[in-house]
Amino acid sequence: MTRNLKMIVEYNGANYHGWQRQNEVFNVASGHETSLKELADSLLTVIGSELPIEYAPERKVNPVSRRLADISKAQQLLGFTAHISLEEGLRRLVDWWRNEKMGAEK
């Protein structure tokens, strides 16, 4: 199973450039397919964990097993390109979460 992940802050730039193009639809994504194993490995690296990944039977919640957006229209017409890597996005998310958790504990 794969997903096409994107750091939310990068949507802002695409929205800014796309708002003038009424009645058009753009795929705004990383343009890279990421497996759930790659996602788990990256998250474990970012948090500094050596826990093993636990596998379970596949769930039938979503019949779409692969997702990869064609971002060529957004690249050509909006100049959109994703700049934040999966690992950097996860690092920012974990840093934010840790800061929020520390603030809540005070």
Summary of the structure (lengths in Angstrom):
residues: 106
radius of gyration: 16.7
end to end distance: 39.6
largest distance: 48.0
contacts: 223
relative contact order: 0.24
helix: 46%
strand: 4%
